[in-house]
């Protein structure tokens, strides 16, 4: 396959963000993603914790007679991927191949019931899964399944999947915060008012155009957010800087925003943790008509930004890739370039390349500065 043209990527990203406000658009959007990536089947699932209640379940390309059988293989599917712990610890937004996670699948010797009875008869040879959300109250994944006629999953499929992963993640997180099954332009403001999560509609200059009741209470408290001259300000300078960078991207080409503005961590004066999620509104057939002059919607979540190491907290602030997050964590823990390269199984030259990109993105020039940054963000949010 070829990596899709920029216009195609931007158009699909717009469709993904429209799904955040109207989940009924997911089937058509998932079908486009499946076709662009070059797969036979695709699924998108959002479930509540700890009940396991299905909040969103979309499938494309799966014949009905096979789709109805999937629930019979729950334990087998978990075992196929190496167990629940392995699934929980997989990096978010990073495409993981079943053939990499399970060598028996790769060499054709797997006796897993799901693989033998479900994949085999359909001539399905491999699966690419992307973790989209792993919050305290929900988790979400997207999976793309390859048919034998389409050949093995290559590097280009992973590269293309990485282009869409942060946008899909943003859409499912915001859809969960909004807790709405469908939005229409005429009922958008009314829907915001009935939502418990604080939500603000802002223009490109960070002026607040609308704030729902929960957001107005937050602004009045001046604990996390406030207004100065009608412009939105954050009390945490690092979070405000990350939010401003995301806003600059949101008014341009929406696919350029990447991870910026997604899961920006903060703490209020009582030490309670939270996260900010920015949804661009300038483009898209649905979003651009919701509020005149709006550039973005800002969703405030009381859930922690991410679980895990400090690198996962820094990632949304500086749009770090999963590889850069791993490098950050090792360097911040005090490992030398040689030690970190050995830990990651890469060459020292590759490690130095990752480190140079880290310095550029974080505005630092020394490893000691990364160590100090990690210390300032501890204990982990």
VENFENNOR-V414947 format. One record per residue. N is the residue number from 1. RES is the residue in three letters. SS is DSSP state (A for helix, B for strand, O for the rest). Layout:
n->{N:N}
res->{RES:RES}
ss->{SS:SS}
This chain:
n->{1:2:3:4:5:6:7:8:9:10:11:12:13:14:15:16:17:18:19:20:21:22:23:24:25:26:27:28:29:30:31:32:33:34:35:36:37:38:39:40:41:42:43:44:45:46:47:48:49:50:51:52:53:54:55:56:57:58:59:60:61:62:63:64:65:66:67:68:69:70:71:72:73:74:75:76:77:78:79:80:81:82:83:84:85:86:87:88:89:90:91:92:93:94:95:96:97:98:99:100:101:102:103:104:105:106:107:108:109:110:111:112:113:114:115:116:117:118:119:120:121:122:123:124:125:126:127:128:129:130:131:132:133:134:135:136:137:138:139:140:141:142:143:144:145:146:147:148:149:150:151:152:153:154:155:156:157:158:159:160:161:162:163:164:165:166:167:168:169:170:171:172:173:174:175:176:177:178:179:180:181:182:183:184:185:186:187:188:189:190:191:192:193:194:195:196:197:198:199:200:201:202:203:204:205:206:207:208:209:210:211:212:213:214:215:216:217:218:219:220:221:222:223:224:225:226:227:228:229:230:231:232:233:234:235:236:237:238:239:240:241:242:243:244:245:246:247:248:249:250:251:252:253:254:255:256:257:258:259:260:261:262:263:264:265:266:267:268:269:270:271:272:273:274:275:276:277:278:279:280:281:282:283:284:285:286:287:288:289:290:291:292:293:294:295:296:297:298:299:300:301:302:303:304:305:306:307:308:309:310:311:312:313:314:315:316:317:318:319:320:321:322:323:324:325:326:327:328:329:330:331:332:333:334:335:336:337:338:339:340:341:342:343:344:345:346:347:348:349:350:351:352:353:354:355:356:357:358:359:360:361:362:363:364:365:366:367:368:369:370:371:372:373:374:375:376:377:378:379:380:381}
res->{UNK:UNK:UNK:UNK:UNK:UNK:UNK:UNK:UNK:UNK:UNK:UNK:UNK:UNK:UNK:UNK:UNK:UNK:UNK:UNK:UNK:UNK:UNK:UNK:UNK:UNK:UNK:UNK:UNK:UNK:UNK:UNK:UNK:UNK:UNK:UNK:UNK:UNK:UNK:UNK:UNK:UNK:UNK:UNK:UNK:UNK:UNK:UNK:UNK:UNK:UNK:UNK:UNK:UNK:UNK:UNK:UNK:UNK:UNK:UNK:UNK:UNK:UNK:UNK:UNK:UNK:UNK:UNK:UNK:UNK:UNK:UNK:UNK:UNK:UNK:UNK:UNK:UNK:UNK:UNK:UNK:UNK:UNK:UNK:UNK:UNK:UNK:UNK:UNK:UNK:UNK:UNK:UNK:UNK:UNK:UNK:UNK:UNK:UNK:UNK:UNK:UNK:UNK:UNK:UNK:UNK:UNK:UNK:UNK:UNK:UNK:UNK:UNK:UNK:UNK:UNK:UNK:UNK:UNK:UNK:UNK:UNK:UNK:UNK:UNK:UNK:UNK:UNK:UNK:UNK:UNK:UNK:UNK:UNK:UNK:UNK:UNK:UNK:UNK:UNK:UNK:UNK:UNK:UNK:UNK:UNK:UNK:UNK:UNK:UNK:UNK:UNK:UNK:UNK:UNK:UNK:UNK:UNK:UNK:UNK:UNK:UNK:UNK:UNK:UNK:UNK:UNK:UNK:UNK:UNK:UNK:UNK:UNK:UNK:UNK:UNK:UNK:UNK:UNK:UNK:UNK:UNK:UNK:UNK:UNK:UNK:UNK:UNK:UNK:UNK:UNK:UNK:UNK:UNK:UNK:UNK:UNK:UNK:UNK:UNK:UNK:UNK:UNK:UNK:UNK:UNK:UNK:UNK:UNK:UNK:UNK:UNK:UNK:UNK:UNK:UNK:UNK:UNK:UNK:UNK:UNK:UNK:UNK:UNK:UNK:UNK:UNK:UNK:UNK:UNK:UNK:UNK:UNK:UNK:UNK:UNK:UNK:UNK:UNK:UNK:UNK:UNK:UNK:UNK:UNK:UNK:UNK:UNK:UNK:UNK:UNK:UNK:UNK:UNK:UNK:UNK:UNK:UNK:UNK:UNK:UNK:UNK:UNK:UNK:UNK:UNK:UNK:UNK:UNK:UNK:UNK:UNK:UNK:UNK:UNK:UNK:UNK:UNK:UNK:UNK:UNK:UNK:UNK:UNK:UNK:UNK:UNK:UNK:UNK:UNK:UNK:UNK:UNK:UNK:UNK:UNK:UNK:UNK:UNK:UNK:UNK:UNK:UNK:UNK:UNK:UNK:UNK:UNK:UNK:UNK:UNK:UNK:UNK:UNK:UNK:UNK:UNK:UNK:UNK:UNK:UNK:UNK:UNK:UNK:UNK:UNK:UNK:UNK:UNK:UNK:UNK:UNK:UNK:UNK:UNK:UNK:UNK:UNK:UNK:UNK:UNK:UNK:UNK:UNK:UNK:UNK:UNK:UNK:UNK:UNK:UNK:UNK:UNK:UNK:UNK:UNK:UNK:UNK:UNK:UNK:UNK:UNK:UNK:UNK:UNK:UNK:UNK:UNK:UNK:UNK:UNK:UNK:UNK:UNK:UNK:UNK:UNK:UNK:UNK:UNK:UNK}
ss->{O:O:O:O:O:A:A:A:A:A:A:A:A:A:A:A:A:A:A:A:A:O:A:A:A:A:A:A:A:A:A:A:A:A:A:A:A:O:O:O:B:B:B:B:B:B:B:B:O:O:O:O:O:B:B:B:B:B:B:B:O:O:O:A:A:A:A:O:O:A:A:A:A:A:A:A:A:A:A:A:O:O:O:A:A:A:A:A:A:O:O:B:O:O:O:B:B:A:A:A:A:O:A:A:A:A:O:O:O:O:O:O:A:A:A:A:A:A:A:A:A:A:O:B:B:B:B:B:B:B:B:B:B:B:O:O:O:B:B:B:B:B:B:B:B:B:B:A:A:A:O:O:O:O:A:A:A:A:A:A:A:A:A:A:A:A:A:A:A:A:A:A:A:A:A:A:A:A:O:O:O:O:O:O:A:A:A:A:A:A:A:A:A:O:O:O:O:B:B:B:B:B:O:O:O:O:B:B:B:B:B:O:A:A:A:A:A:A:A:A:A:O:O:O:B:B:B:B:O:O:B:B:B:B:O:O:A:A:A:A:A:A:A:A:A:A:A:A:A:A:O:O:O:A:A:A:A:O:O:O:O:B:B:B:B:B:B:O:O:O:O:O:B:B:B:B:B:B:B:B:O:O:O:O:O:O:A:A:A:O:O:O:O:O:O:B:B:B:B:B:B:O:O:O:O:O:O:O:O:A:A:A:A:A:A:A:A:A:O:O:O:A:A:A:A:A:A:A:A:A:A:A:O:O:O:O:A:A:A:A:A:A:A:A:O:O:O:A:A:A:A:A:A:A:A:A:A:A:A:A:A:A:O:O:O:O:A:A:A:A:A:A:A:A:A:A:O:O:O:O:O}
